[in-house]
Structures are given as structure tokens and as C-alpha cells.
Amino acid sequence: MLPRVGDSLSFLYADVVRIVQDDTGVCAETTGADGETTRVYLPTSALSSILLGPGTSITQPALATFARHGTTVVCTGSGGVRCYSATTSDALTTRWLEHQVHQWSDPERRLAVARQMYLKRFNIPIPPATPLNKLRGLEGQRVKALYKHLAQQHRIGRFRRNYDPAAWDDQDPVNLALSSANTCLYGIVHAAIVALGCSPALGFVHQGKQHAMVYDIADLYKAELTIPLAFSLHNSPHPEAMARRGFREELRLYKLLPRIVADIQSLLAPDVAQPTPDGQAVEMVNLWDPEAGSVPAGVNYAHQVGLPDSDSLNEGDLNTQP
């Protein structure tokens, strides 16, 4: 099935549990101090992705069940942030990956998507013919103005964005909170991209890293979510932890996952009708044809070139020399 990433059951986050398969189905179980085991059965057929947080273990039979139902299993950090690894089900459609490659592989189409990514960030009309380098400059001005506005609002003086992993502890609280919140955002975006079957590496604005597409999509939401959150924590004694907690609250408030999915789909296929929340069936793998587009696999096409049926061929026919 097409991942139901816009559905309320699209993603399920679990941590500090054991996920096992029993005679009834897949369940998440915990054992209390008194030795009593509590089980909660998971709706595997209704899940497009399950996020496994810290303290989670999963058995091979449970993984096999998720694979049969087309559920993507993602290993994440606390709260579903920081996507460390992900499995992609063989049943996952390549529809959105093909749209991504189609747009990315042609410079003109890639430019059109990159322009739309920039335009989505602005709250004011931008002329359609604005060149990409000017859009970059306008985006830089917009973020700089936002930093200045939030700094004045919170009375913290002049702010300068500074991200230096080698001197992490030397950063001010706002920079620490912003780096932490952005990392959380990257994890959520990564999980959504994987659940759609797209490649996190094929970016349109960013390039050169395996998370290029993640950075592209995450930039759509920073001015609305992570930047204001970071400035609100300028007096926090633990800005990193508070940023992670605050981002989880905002994630629920803004219903970010369905929004990410809708934005990715509109960018990659703006002229294609969007799928229904229930998804669509994925047919057996097909063969590519430059004229027909797609033809059924598992079919013998010998008759199309005038060759005799295989039953009438003998060893001499197959070994005829020119």
C-alpha cells in the first residue's frame, strides 16, 4: 500500500518496550517491577511507519510482519527525533521516488522545484521570474530580519547565528537551542521522506550529502517552528533539552507530519492528483519501456520480434553461428 503518511495512524512512536510477534499479532510489551507483563497490540496493517526510540528491542518475526504489511521501521532518538536508520519495505511503491528522480535529473525541472521551495518560505508575493540567486539573497534577508525581530522581542541584544560542533559548549543558549531543535526537525523530515519511499540524498537546493533532501524540506519550517522556539529559551539553563521537549509539543500542535508529506508531494508532482488517505494498491513490478512507459513483467515477449516459440527451439537453433 502507498504509505498513509497523512493519516492519523501514519506514524507510531514507541520507546522502552519490547516489540514481539505472538500467535495473535505484533505487540509492544513492558514488564513492571512486580514482574507483570503488559501488552499492547499494534495495528500493523494500518501503519505506514513505526518509529523505534531508545530502549526498544524488536524480534525478527515482528520485523517480518511489518515487512509483509509494508510498514517502514525507523530507528530514532528520543521522541522520534534524529533518524539513525530505516528499513524500506519491498512492498513500498516507487511512485514518489520516480517523481523525485524525474524532477532532479533535469536541470530545468530541478530549478523549478528549487524555486518553489524558496517561494514556499515567503509570506509575501514574489515575482515568478525572480532568479534563483536573488531568491537566495531574499531568503537571507528574511532570516536576518527574523533574527533581529526576535532578539528585540526577547531583549537579548544582537544575535549572530553560530554553529560550531568543535566548540559546542561555547555557544550561547539561543544557538544551542536552535541547533538542537533543528536536529529534531531533521529527524522528523527524514522519517517522512523514508516513509514516502523517496531518497534523502537527492536534494534540489542542497547537494553533496546523504541528507540533502532532508535539509531542503526542513528549511520550509524553521522560521515558523525552530527559530522562535530557540529565542524563547534564551534564559533556559538547559536550552538543548528544553528545545527537544518544546519541539515535540509543537510537532503535535502543528500536525507537522501530514504537512511535510503534502509539501513533498506538491513539490515533486504538482500536476498529479494526490493519493487518498487509504493509499492505493501497488501492482507487481513492471518493465520500463521508452515508448509505453511501463509494461507487465513476468511475460515472454518473444512473439514481438518474430522468434519461434520456445517449445519449437532446439539446441541447434540456439547455437547457430553467423
C-alpha positions in Angstrom: 0.0 0.0 0.0 1.0 3.6 -0.5 2.2 4.9 2.8 -0.6 6.6 4.6 1.6 9.3 5.9 -1.2 11.9 6.0 -3.4 9.6 8.1 -3.7 9.7 11.9 -2.2 6.2 12.0 0.7 7.1 9.7 3.4 7.0 12.3 3.6 5.3 15.7 6.4 6.2 18.1 7.5 3.6 20.8 10.3 3.6 23.3 11.3 1.5 26.3 9.3 -1.5 25.1 9.9 -4.9 23.5 8.1 -5.4 20.2 7.4 -9.1 19.6 5.2 -11.4 17.4 2.9 -13.8 19.1 0.1 -16.1 17.9 -2.3 -13.1 17.8 -0.1 -10.4 16.2 2.6 -7.9 16.8 2.5 -6.3 20.3 4.6 -3.9 22.4 5.2 -5.3 25.9 6.7 -4.0 29.1 7.4 -5.7 32.4 6.7 -3.9 35.6 8.6 -4.1 38.9 6.2 -6.8 40.1 7.1 -9.0 37.1 3.7 -8.5 35.4 3.8 -8.1 31.6 1.6 -5.5 29.9 0.9 -6.0 26.2 -0.5 -3.5 23.6 -1.2 -4.9 20.2 -0.2 -2.8 17.2 -2.4 -2.2 14.1 0.3 -3.2 11.7 -2.0 -3.2 8.6 -2.9 0.5 9.4 0.7 1.8 9.9 2.9 3.2 7.3 5.8 3.7 9.6 6.8 2.8 13.2 9.5 4.9 15.0 11.6 2.9 17.5 13.0 5.2 20.2 15.6 4.5 22.9 15.2 1.3 25.0 13.3 -0.5 22.3 14.0 -4.0 21.1 12.3 -5.9 18.3 12.3 -9.5 17.2 12.9 -10.9 13.7 9.3 -12.3 13.4 7.9 -8.9 14.2 10.1 -7.2 11.6 9.0 -9.8 9.1 5.3 -9.0 9.8 6.0 -5.2 9.4 7.6 -6.0 6.1 4.7 -8.1 4.9 2.3 -5.2 5.7 4.6 -2.6 4.0 5.4 -0.8 7.3 8.7 1.2 7.3 10.7 0.7 10.6 12.7 3.7 11.6 15.2 3.8 14.5 15.2 7.2 16.0 16.3 9.2 19.0 14.1 10.2 21.9 10.7 11.5 20.9 11.1 10.4 17.3 13.9 12.8 16.5 17.3 12.0 15.0 16.6 9.3 12.3 19.5 6.9 12.7 18.5 4.2 10.3 15.4 2.9 8.5 14.2 -0.1 6.7 12.2 0.2 3.5 9.6 -2.5 2.7 9.7 -4.3 -0.6 6.0 -3.6 -0.9 6.6 0.2 -0.8 5.7 1.9 -4.1 8.4 3.7 -6.0 5.9 6.3 -7.3 7.3 9.2 -5.3 10.9 8.2 -5.8 10.3 8.2 -9.5 8.8 11.6 -9.3 11.8 12.8 -7.3 14.3 11.4 -9.8 12.3 12.8 -12.8 12.4 16.3 -11.3 16.0 16.1 -10.0 17.6 14.6 -13.2 16.7 17.5 -15.5 18.4 20.9 -14.7 15.3 22.9 -15.7 12.9 20.8 -13.7 15.3 20.8 -10.7 15.5 24.6 -10.9 11.7 24.8 -10.9 11.4 22.7 -7.8 14.2 24.7 -6.1 12.3 27.9 -6.9 9.1 26.5 -5.4 11.0 25.6 -2.2 12.1 29.1 -1.8 8.7 30.6 -2.7 7.0 28.4 0.0 9.1 30.2 2.7 7.9 33.7 2.0 4.7 35.2 3.3 4.7 37.9 0.6 4.2 37.6 -3.2 7.4 37.0 -5.1 7.5 37.6 -8.9 7.6 34.2 -10.7 10.6 35.3 -12.8 12.8 36.0 -9.9 16.2 34.3 -10.5 17.5 31.7 -8.0 20.4 33.7 -6.8 18.1 36.6 -6.0 15.8 34.2 -4.1 18.8 33.1 -2.0 19.5 36.7 -1.2 15.9 37.5 -0.3 15.8 34.4 1.9 19.0 35.5 3.7 17.5 39.0 4.3 14.2 37.4 5.6 16.1 35.2 8.1 18.3 38.1 9.2 15.3 40.3 9.8 13.6 37.5 11.8 16.7 37.1 14.0 16.7 40.9 14.6 13.0 41.0 15.4 13.1 38.0 17.8 16.2 39.4 19.5 14.5 42.7 20.1 11.3 40.9 21.3 13.2 38.9 23.9 15.6 41.8 24.7 18.8 39.8 24.2 20.8 42.3 22.2 22.3 41.5 18.8 22.2 37.8 17.8 24.5 36.1 15.4 23.9 32.5 14.2 26.9 30.4 15.2 27.1 26.6 14.7 30.5 25.1 15.6 30.4 21.4 16.5 34.0 21.6 17.6 33.1 24.3 20.2 29.6 23.2 21.1 29.7 24.3 24.8 30.9 27.7 23.9 27.7 28.6 22.1 25.1 30.9 23.7 21.7 29.4 24.8 19.8 30.5 21.6 22.4 28.9 19.3 22.4 25.7 21.4 18.6 25.6 21.4 18.4 26.3 17.7 20.9 23.6 16.8 19.1 21.1 19.0 15.7 22.0 17.6 16.9 21.8 14.0 18.3 18.4 14.6 14.9 17.3 15.9 13.3 18.7 12.8 15.8 16.9 10.5 14.9 13.6 12.2 11.1 14.1 11.6 11.6 15.2 8.0 14.0 12.2 7.4 11.4 9.8 8.7 8.7 11.3 6.4 10.9 11.1 3.3 11.8 7.5 4.0 8.2 6.5 4.6 7.2 8.0 1.3 9.9 5.9 -0.4 11.9 9.0 -1.6 15.7 9.4 -1.4 17.1 11.7 1.4 20.2 12.2 -0.7 18.7 13.8 -3.8 18.2 17.4 -2.9 17.1 20.3 -5.1 18.6 23.3 -3.2 21.2 21.4 -1.2 23.6 18.8 -2.6 26.7 16.7 -1.7 25.4 14.9 1.4 23.2 12.0 2.1 20.7 14.2 3.8 20.4 16.9 1.1 16.7 16.5 0.6 16.2 16.5 4.4 17.8 19.9 4.6 15.7 21.2 1.7 12.4 20.2 3.3 13.4 21.2 6.9 14.2 24.7 5.7 10.5 25.2 4.9 9.6 25.2 8.6 12.5 26.7 10.5 11.2 30.3 10.5 7.9 29.1 11.9 9.0 26.4 14.3 12.6 26.1 15.4 13.8 29.7 15.3 11.1 31.2 17.5 11.4 28.3 19.9 15.1 28.8 20.3 14.8 32.5 21.1 12.1 31.7 23.7 14.8 29.7 25.5 17.4 32.4 25.8 17.3 32.3 29.6 17.0 28.5 29.9 19.7 26.7 31.9 19.3 23.7 29.7 18.4 25.0 26.3 19.1 21.8 24.4 16.8 19.6 26.4 14.1 22.2 26.6 14.3 22.7 22.8 13.8 19.0 22.2 10.8 18.9 24.6 9.4 22.1 23.2 9.7 20.8 19.6 7.8 17.6 20.5 4.9 19.8 21.8 4.9 21.9 18.7 5.1 18.8 16.5 1.7 17.8 17.9 0.3 21.3 17.9 1.1 22.0 14.2 0.4 18.4 13.0 3.7 18.6 11.1 4.0 15.1 9.6 0.9 15.3 7.3 2.1 18.8 6.3 5.6 17.6 5.4 4.1 14.8 3.3 1.7 17.1 1.5 4.5 19.6 0.8 6.8 16.9 -0.6 4.1 15.6 -2.8 3.1 19.0 -4.2 6.8 19.8 -4.9 7.6 16.6 -6.7 4.3 16.2 -8.6 2.4 19.5 -8.7 0.2 18.4 -11.6 -0.6 14.9 -10.3 -3.7 14.2 -8.3 -2.7 13.3 -4.7 -3.5 9.9 -3.2 -6.4 9.3 -0.9 -5.6 8.7 2.8 -6.2 5.0 2.3 -3.5 4.7 -0.3 -3.5 2.6 -3.4 -2.5 -1.0 -4.2 1.0 -1.5 -5.6 1.0 -3.9 -8.6 3.7 -6.4 -9.3 6.9 -4.9 -10.6 6.8 -3.8 -14.2 9.3 -3.3 -17.0 10.3 0.1 -18.3 9.7 0.9 -21.9 10.8 4.3 -23.5 7.5 4.5 -25.5 4.9 2.7 -23.5 6.3 3.8 -20.2 5.6 0.6 -18.3 4.8 -2.9 -19.4 3.9 -6.0 -17.4 6.8 -8.2 -16.1 6.7 -12.0 -16.0 5.6 -12.1 -19.6 7.5 -13.7 -22.5 7.8 -11.1 -25.3 9.5 -13.4 -27.9 6.5 -13.0 -30.2 7.1 -9.3 -30.6 10.3 -9.9 -32.5 9.1 -12.8 -34.7 11.0 -15.5 -32.9 9.5 -19.0 -32.8 8.0 -20.3 -29.5 10.5 -21.7 -27.1 8.9 -25.2 -27.5 9.9 -25.2 -31.1 13.5 -24.2 -30.5 16.2 -26.9 -30.4 19.8 -26.7 -29.3 21.0 -26.2 -32.9 18.8 -23.1 -33.3 20.3 -21.6 -30.2 23.9 -22.3 -31.2 23.8 -21.2 -34.8 26.9 -19.3 -35.8 26.9 -16.3 -38.2 
